[in-house]
Amino acid sequence: MPLYIHSDFTPNAVQPTACMKEGWEVIKDQYWLFVGMTLVALLIGNLAPLGILMAPMMCGVYLVIFQRMRGKRVEFDAIFKGFDYFGEGVVAMLLHMIPLVVVLIPFGAIFFFATVLMLPHSPDEGPNPARAVGFIVLILVLVLAMLVILIAVSVVFTFAYPLIVEKKLSGVAAVRLSMKAGLANFWRLLGLLLLNALLGLAGVLCCYVGALLVLPLSFAATACAYRQVFGLER
């Protein structure tokens, strides 16, 4: 499989609210089937260490959504065709994990040393309010900065799995192209990510079961964003 295949994409093309509406139109006729497939994808994806099986299951989810977007009815076992992209999907997943690890390790180290400095230096030393306030402020800044970085990474990796499935790119090429298209649509994709997050939060508030019920819509909305940026081959 080639390392990189050139493919044009449209910048500033994502329309978050339209993606949500179009996503629902895509899955509504087979909604409960998509709920079942999403549940199976999550269960199988978490069976192996490091979530190795999650990569092909995500490829399978986007594969069936793209089939539905082409007007085809999908069967339950179609989701397992994601394993046809196992190798490339795992490569993309590992590349996604690298910046997360790079972020988490130094933040964890800073948190550890800040905690050590927060501890009393001697048995007779009493509470130090200024040190406590400084520690709390530092932790808040660290958490905020980490969230910003993790969200940014999630945005630029949005199209990695769809590109592997739809354009048959290698894992490396899919990540490279996803990053380029993600940066060219950054703020609009961020809006879609926030909409999906709000939808997921609403699902969690409904006794957690609702979170599973809204996941198919989140995936479908992302697939619609892909179509707006790259188009969809018939």
N, C-alpha and C positions, 0 to 999 in steps of 0.2 A: 504494500500500500504506500503511495507516495507520501513524502513528508509534508508537503504543502500543496494545496490546489487553490489557485486564485479563484475567488468568487466575489463579485460585487455585492455591496450591501448599501442600504439607504440610511444615512444619518438622520437623527431626530425624527424617526418614523414611528416610534412606539406611542400609542395612545392608550394610556392605562385603563380608563373607564371603558373604552371600546373593546379592549382585550377581554375584560371581564364579561361584557355582554356577549361578545362573539364566542368566548369560551363556553358559556352556558348553552348557547345555541348548538355548539358542536356536540356536547355530551348529553344533553337533556333527554334525547330519545332512548339512550342506553345508560342512563345515569347510574342505576343500581349495579349494572355490570362494571362500570368504571370504579364504583366504590369498592366492589369486591376485588377487582384487579389491583387497586391501590393498596388495599389491606394486605393482599398476598405479597405484593412487591415489598412492603415494609417488613413483613414477617421474615421472608426469605432473605432480604437484604441485611438483616441484623443477625443472621445465623452464624456468619463467619467472622473471624477476628478482623478488626480494622474496617469493617463494613465492606469487605472486598466484593461481596455479592450484591451490594447496593448499586454498583455501577451498571452491570448488565440489566438489573431490574428497572433502573431509571431509563435506560435505553429502550427497554420493552414498553414502558409507560408512554414515552413519546412516540414510539413506533405505532401503537394502536391509536393514539390521538391523531396522528397524521393520516392514518388510514381512514378514520372517521371524517376528517376534514376533507378528504377526497370523495366523500359521499358513500363510502363502503361501510357495511355493517361489520362489526368485529366480533370474533369469538374469543372466549375466555383464554384459551390456550395460546392466543397470539402474543400475549405478554411475554411468554418464555422465549420468543424469537429474539429477545434482547440479548440472549446468550450468544447469538451469532456475532455480537460486537464486544464480547467479553474482554479480550485483550486491550482493545483501544479504549474501552470504557474505563478499565482499571488504570491505564496510563493517565487518562484525563483526571480521574479521581485522585491519584497520587500527586499530580501536578497541582491540583486544587488544595491538597493538604499541606504542601510545602510552605506557602505563605502563611497559613494558619499556624503551623508549628513555629515558623520564624517569629511570628508575633507573640505567641503564647509563652515561649521560653523566656525572653527578656522581661516580659511583664510579670511572669511568675517569680523570676529572680529579684526584681525590684520589690515585689510584694513581700518576699521572704526577708530581705534585708531591712525593709521598713518595719516589719513586725519585730525583728530582733532589736532594732534601735528603740522601738517603743517600750520594750521590757525594762523594768527597773535595773539600774546599773549596780545597785548594792541593796542588801536586805533592809537597810535603814531609809532608803529613798522612798518618799511618798509619791502620791499621784502627781503627775505633771499635766495640768489642763492644756497648756500651750502645745505640748508634744502630742496630746490626744487629738486636739483640733487639727494640727498639721497632718497627723496620720490619716484622719478621716478625709481631709481635703485631698491628700495624695491619692488615696484609694478611689475617690470619686473621679478624679482626673484620669487615673489609669483605666478605670472601667469605661468611661466615656470615650477615651482615645481608642481603646481596644474595640469597642462597639463600632466606631466609625470605620476603623480599618477592616474589620470582619464584614461589615455591610458592603464596603467598597469591593472587597474581594468577591463576595457573592454576586454582586452586580456584573462584574466583568466575566465571570464564569457562567453566566446565565445560559448561553447558547451552546456550551460545550457538548452535552449529550445530544441535543437535537441535531447539531451539525454532523456528529458521528453517524447518526441514524439516517438523516436525510441526504447528506452529500457524500457519505461513505468516506469521510476524512479520517486520517490517522488521529490518535489521541493528541499528539503534539500539535498537528495542524489545526485540529478543532479548537484547542485551547488558544492558540495564537489568533485565529480568526475571531473567536468569541471575545477575546480581550479587545481587539480592534473595534469590532461592532459594538461591544458593550461601552467602551469609552465614547464612541460616536453617538451613543444613545443614553449616556449615563444618567442624566437627571430624570428622563422619562422612565427608564427601567427602575430607577430608585422609587419613583412614584408607584409603579406596579408592584414592586417588592413591599412597599408600605401598605398598599391595598390588600395584598395577600396576607401580610402580617395581621392587619386589623380583622380580616376575615377569619384567620386562624384563632385570634384571641377571642372573637365572638364564639367560635366553636368550642374553645376550652371552657368558656364560661357556661356552656350548656353541658355541664357534667363530663367534659372531655370527649364524649362520644361525637359531639358536633365537629371537633377538630378533624376527625377522619372523614366526615361527610363533606367537608368543604375542600379537602385536599384535591379531589379530581378537578374541581373548578380552578384551583390554583395552577395545576399542571396545564390544563387546557388554555388558561389565560396566557401562560408563558409560551405555549405553542403558537398562539395567535400573535404574540409579540414577535416571535421568530418569523412568521409569515409576513408581517408588516415590514420587517427589516430585510429579509432575504427572498421573499416570495416562496412559493411552494410548487415544486414540479409535479405535473400531472402524470 
